[in-house]
């Protein structure tokens, strides 16, 4: 259930795409680089943590070569997971506004 909720909420965010895993405990969403012009994904994740109190891991932490992915573990209960993803969505909306990207 948590996987489905996390997948639906994350892919509803503009510019976020993801493959639904069959047997993992995490998602690895991609951020459209046109909408999210991230240069340093470690700083991006730190900013998310400081602003929204949600901790993710940047894609480069898993040897992904471009700063356009992050990892979300979907083990928390549905209510906590929903709240965390709403915070991620708010952060991403503010990021788009700050960087002049309109959706």
C-alpha angles and dihedrals in degrees: 000000000000091000092054094046093048092047094049094046096045096047090049089065111095112257096012120118130174144170113237108237121230099204111006133100094223144053125223104206123191122222116215103245091214089061097034109036095190117177099173114029093186090060090044091056092045090052090051091051093048096044102037105017092236119130120209131158120245119238093243086062085070094045093263105156101219129053095240105097138066135183125239122189109210100199097109118097117275095257094052092043091050092050092048093050091048087055090049090050091051091049092050092048090052090046091055091049092048092050095044096248113142126202 
